[in-house]
Amino acid sequence: MVKATTRISISDIILDEAIYPRDRIDQKRVGIFTANIRDGFIFDPIEVEPAPDKPGKYRILDGAHRWSAYKAAGITEVAVIIKDLAGFDPLLYAAQKAIGPRQLTEEETKKTARRAFQNNPSLTSSEIGKVIGRSRQAVDSYIADLRAATQMGMELKIFRMNRLGIPQDRIAGRLGLVRETIRNHLAKMPTLAFQPNTDLSRGFTVSQVAEKHGWTEPMVWSLALEGKDDLQRFKELDWGLRTWDTWDWNDCDRRFGDEWPGRIPGQMIAHILYYFSQQNDLVFDPMGGGGVTSE
């Protein structure tokens, strides 16, 4: 929805680099516009939208060079159109408005496509291409690495939640996906784990495998400990099994759980489970905290 043209103070208008599609302001163009303004030329209103988290301020959607020229000419109040984009990506809108004698360069177009995808990975190549005037194939080439990283990140999230025993419907709800998508991703899990498992079998350490593949260390440990019995796991983790009745640990094992004010040692949970539960028992932890038990 477009609001009527109005006049606001130029000091209330800001240039937000996050939604500006060009690499820089063309000062030569600003100089020409400044001279035009002083000669009495009337430009079209600048298009702006309310700036998020900055009450009373507006960020430029179209007209950065005009705005710069008005400031250079000493103009304190300018005509603007205040727009409500109704959820449309402001970066893509600004790119779409970059018309006239100076179109976006190829590099600026590529950067805009990449930034738009990073802001909203659900955008398709066709949707981005339609706005910036590029083919779907061109946009695919711009964002191929970003899409691969996003896909890998999603698969790792699904992999981790699945390893924690979270049902598919709950995984889908947490990630905002349909259950069929989760099922399709889970079918890829053996392939996803193949290379880390191969590296572990070759003698790479858990930390080396985690760094190489971009996994968290607890996720790699879940592979390294798979299929081993409890005593083998204690040995792999370098904990040792404490057979005496007083347990004392100086700190928490960073491989188990996240930072949490009441975090407890994973070693203690492992010993409790080893001595006071049987295989396949249901263990209820009413105080999940940092997730030590679930890890």
N, C-alpha and C positions, 0 to 999 in steps of 0.2 A: 504494500500500500504506500502511495506517495503522498506526502504532506505538501501543502502549498508552499510556494516560495516565501521565505521570510528573511529578515536581516538579523545577524548576530555579530557579536564582537569577534574580531579576528583572533583575539587572544584566547577565545574559547575553542578554537579549531586546532587540532593536533595532527601531525603526520605519524601514523602508527606503522613502523617498519614491518610489523608482523603481517600486515595486509597490503603493503605497497609492492606491486609486482615488478617495479624497475630496480636496477642496481643502484641508481643514484639520480639526483635531480640534475637536469641539464641546465647549467647556469647561463649558457648562451641563450637558450630559449627563454629563461626567466628574464634576462636583460631585454629581449625583444618585447616581451609581454609588458614589462615595466614601462618601456617607452610608449607602447600602445595605450596604456592606462593614462599616462600623463597627457597624451594627445586627445583624451576623451573617448577612447574606444570602449564600448560596453561588451563585456564577455558574458557568456552563459553562466548561470549560477553554479557554484561549487556543490557537488553532491556529498553529503555527509551522513553519518549515522551516530546515534548516541554511543559514546565511548564506554565500554564495559569497565566497571569499577572506578569510573571517574565522573561522578555526578556533575552535571552542568557543562561537560566537555563533549566535543564531537570529533570523530576521526574521519579523515578524508577517504571517500570512496572514488571520487573522480575530481581532478582539478588541483593536483599538488603544485604544478607549475604556476597556475593562476594565483593560488594562495601565496606562494613565495613572492610573486610579483607584486601582489597587493601589499605585502609587508614591506618590500623594498621601496614601494611608492609612498609609504606612510599612511596607507588607508587603514582605518581602525574598525570599520564595520562593513560587512559584505553580504551580498545576497547568496542564500544557500537553499538547497532543497534537502530537507531532512527525511531520510528514507528508513523504512522498516523492511528489511530483507526477508522477514518471515522464515528464518532458518537457512536461507541460501548462504553459501560460503562467501564472506565478504572479500576474501582474497580473489576468488574466481570472478566475482562481480567486478572488482577493480580491474582485473586483467581484461575482462570483456569490454570495459569502457576505455581501455588504452587504444584509442583510435586517433585518426588524424594524420598529420605529416610524420609523426614519429611513432610507428608501431613498436611493439615489444620486439627486441632482438631474439634470435634463436636461443641464446643462452638464458635470457630473461624468461622466455616461454618455458624452457626446460625447468628452470628453478621454480617457477610458479606451479607447474604440474607436480613437481616433487613435494613442494610445501603443502599444496592442497591435499595430496594423498596422505601426507604425514598428519595433517589436521583431521582428516576423516578417511580412514582406510576402507570404508564401505563404498566410497565413490568408485565407479567403474571407469575404465579408460575412455569409453565412449562419452560418458558424462563430462569428464574433464576436457576431452578433445573438442567437444561441441562448443564449449565456452571459450577456449583459447585458440580455436581455429586450426586444430591439428587432427590428423587421422588417429583412429584407435591404435593402429600399429606404431605410430610415432610416439604416442603416450606410453604404450607398452614398453618401448625401448627406454624412455625416460625413467620409468619407475620400476623396472624389472627387479633391481636389487632390493628396493624398499619393500616391494610386494613379497619377495622371497623371505626377507627378514620378518615381516609381519606374519607370514604364514608359519614360519618356524616358531615364532613366539607363541602363536595360538596353539600350535601342536604341542609345545612344551608345557603350556598351562594345562591342556587336556590330559597329557601324559601324566603330569604330576598328580592331578586330582584323581585320575583313575587309579594310580598306584596307592593313593591314600584310601581307596575304597569308596569314593563318593559316587553315588548312582548317576547314570547317564542323564536322567531328567534334571537332577540338581546341577550337574555340570552345565547343561544347556541353559538353565535359568540364570546361573551366575555369569555366564559369558554372553547372554543375549542371543543365543543361537537355537535353532530347532534341533530336536533330538536326532533326526536323521543325519544332520551335519556332524554331530558328535560321534555317531556310529561309524560314519565314513572315515573320520579322523582316526578313531580307535583301530580301524582295520589296518592303518599304516604304522601302528606303534611298533610291531616287530622290526620293520624296516628302519624306523627312526632310531631304534636302540642298537641296530646291527653294528654300526661303525664304532660307537663308544665301547660296546662289548668286545669288539675285535681288538681295539687298542688296549683294553684292560688285559686281555689274554696275552698280549705281546709284552706285558710288563710295565706299561705306562702306569704312573701313579694316578690316584683318583683326582688330585688337584690338576695334574697335567691334562687329563682327559676332559675335565670340566672347562678348563681354559681353552682348550683346542676347539671344543664343540659349542661353547657358549652355554653350557648347562650349569646349574648350581651344583655344588659339591654333594648336598644331600641326595639329589636325584641320581648322581653317578654312584653314590654309595648304595642306593637301592638296587642298582644293577650288580655292583661288586659283591653284595651280600646275598643275592638271590640264590636259592637252592642250598645254602649252607645251613648247618644246624646251629643251635645257640652257642655252643662252645667254640665253634669255628668263627662265628661272628664276633664273639668277645675277643678272640685272638686277632682277627683282622683289624678291629678297632683299637687294638693295643690297650685294652682295658684290664684284662685279666679278670678272673672270677674270684670274688672275695668270699671265702667260706666262713669267715668269722662273723660274729653277731654285732659288730660295731663298724659302720661304714663311714669313711671320712673322705670327702672330695674337696679340693681347694677351690675349684671353679667349675663352671658349666662347660660341657663339650659344645663348641660352637657349631658342630655338625648337626646338632639336634635342637630344633626350635628356633624361634626368632627372638630378638631383643624384647624383653618384657620385665617389668619391675619385680614380679614374683617368680621369675624363671628358676626352674630347678634342674639339677644335673640329669642329663640323659642316662648317665651311668646308673643313677639310683633307680630310675624307672625300669631299666633293663634288668637290674638285679631283683627288683620286686616281682616283675613278671616271670623271671626265671624260677624263683623260689616259691611263689605263691599262686601260680596259675598253671593250667594244663594246656597242651596244644589244642587250638581251636576254641578255647574259652572266649566268652564275650566279656570284654573289659570296658567298663563305663567310666569315663573321666568327666565329671560334671564341671570341672574348672579347666577348660581347654587352654586358656592363657596363650602362651607363645607357640603352642603346638608340639611340645616335646614328645608327648605320648603318641600322637598321630605320626610323627616322623619315624 
